[in-house]
Amino acid sequence: MIYRFRVILDNDTEEDIFRDLEIRETDTLEDLHNIITQSFGFDGSEMASFYLSDDQWNQGEEISLFDLTDDASARLMNETTINDVVHEMQPKLIYIYDFLSMWTFYVELAEIVDEMEGNDYPNLMFVQGQVPDNAPEKQFEADEDDYFNEFEDDLDLDDYESLDFNENWN
């Protein structure tokens, strides 16, 4: 069977940037990694990982390109077939490429079709949008809202008299 994926770049621009890909269900996540990097114009030389995801795109278990753990316990892309982690009940993955730039992609299974004779797989089916020169900056809620600033309480930390604690407590 052939899995058709839509791979969407997480960005804050008005233009949607995505690629539609076809790949055999028995290919590995490393094969999927390779076609994603090629279709978005990356050279594929940076560290990358897939993460299992739920319907709300929450990041789950990591599947790495390389094992960087001390005990060789990481789940690896080249040992994991696509149909082991993606199926109709679990159609979403998060893909992060280049951990310094943090290119983040949402990978969603669009449909499963029969393999067509004469087609080469993996296959880039459709391209929408141009990839920016730099990875989009991530905005986190804490960056946008001082509500999370635990030190925003109008205390003067240099004024020991008003801090209401015994400085000889131990």
N, C-alpha and C positions, 0 to 999 in steps of 0.2 A: 504494500500500500504506500501511497505517497501522501505526506503531510504537507499541507500548505500553511505557511506562517505569514503573519503580518508582523514586521519588526519596526517599532516606532521609536524614534529618538525622543527622549524626554527633554523637551526644550520649552522656553517661555516665549517663543516667537509666534506670530500669527499664522505663519506657514507651517502646515503639517509636513514632517519629514519622515517618510517611511519607505520600506521595501517589502514587496511580496515575494516570498521564496517558496520553492518546492524542493523537498528532500525525501529520500526513502526513510521509512519508519525504522529500519534496521541500521541506518547510519548512526554514527556516534555524535555526541555533543561537540566533539572536536571538529567534526565535519560541518556542523551547524555554525560553530564559531568561525570557521574559515570562510564560509560563504557570507556570513554577516560582515566580517571585516572587509572582505573584498568588495561587497556591494555598497558599502559606505565609504570606500576609498582609503581604508587604513592598510598598513603594511602587515599587520598581524603579529608584530614582534613584541608587543606589550603583554603584560600579565592580564588575564581575564578570568571571570567566573560567571557561571550561571547560578541562579538561586531559584529554588522552587517557590511558587507564589500561589496565594489563594485569590479569590474573586476580587478582593480589595487591594490587590497588588502588595500585600505584606510580604516581606522578604523572609524566606524559610531556609532550608538546608542548602549549603553551598556545594557546588560541584566545580572544582578548580581545573585550570589548564595544567598546573604543576603542583606537586605536593611539597609544600614548604613547612610541614609539621615535623616535629622532632621524632614522632613515633610512626611516621608513614601511614597515618590513619585517614588522610584526606580522600574524599571521593573524587575521581578524576574523569575529565571529559572523554579521554580516549578509551576508557573502560566502561562508559555508560552509553547505552543505545538510547536513541530518542524515545522509542516507545516504552522504555523503562520508566521514564519520568513524565512524559507528556501523553495524554490521551483525552478522550471526550470529557471525562470526569475531572481531569486536572489539565486544563488547556493553557495555563499561563506560566511563563518564566520571566525572571528579570535577568538581564545580561549586562554586566559591567565590564568595560574595556578600558585598560590603562588606569590603574588605581591612583596615579598622580593627577590625571585630568578628570577622572570619573565620568567617562562617557557612559550614560545609562540608557538602556533600551528596554522597552516592554515587548516581549515576544509572546504572541498569542496564536494558538492553533485556530485557523479559520475553517478548514475543512479537511476531510480525509477522502482521497479519490483513488481510483485504480491507476496503476502505472500504465502509461501510454507507450506503445512500441515506437521505437525510433527517437524518443526523447532522451536527452542526457540529463542526469541528476547528479548533484543539486543544480537547480535552475533558478535564475533570477527572472521573475515574471513581470514585475512592474516596479518603477522608480518614481517617487514623488518627493520633490524638494531637494535643495542643495544643502549639504552638510556644511555648517559654519567652520571657520578656521580654528576656533577654540571651542572646547566643551562648554555647554551652557552652565552658568554658575547656578548652584543649588541654593534655593532660599528655604530656610528652615523656619518653623513657627517661632522659635526662640529668637531668631534674627529679626523677625518682623514685629515682635510684640514684646515689650519690656515686662509683661506679666510674668515671664519665666525668670526674670532677674532676681535671684534670691538675695542680692545685696542692695536692692532698691528699697531700703526701709528707713532712710533718713538718719541713720546712726553715724556718728563721727567716731570711727574706730581709733582715732588718736586721742580722744577724750576718755581716758580710763575711768574717771570719776563717775561718768554717766552710764557706763556699760552695765551696771547692776550685777556685778559678780565679785566674789572675794578673790583677790589676786594671789592670795596665799592658800588656795584651796587644797593643795596636796601637801 
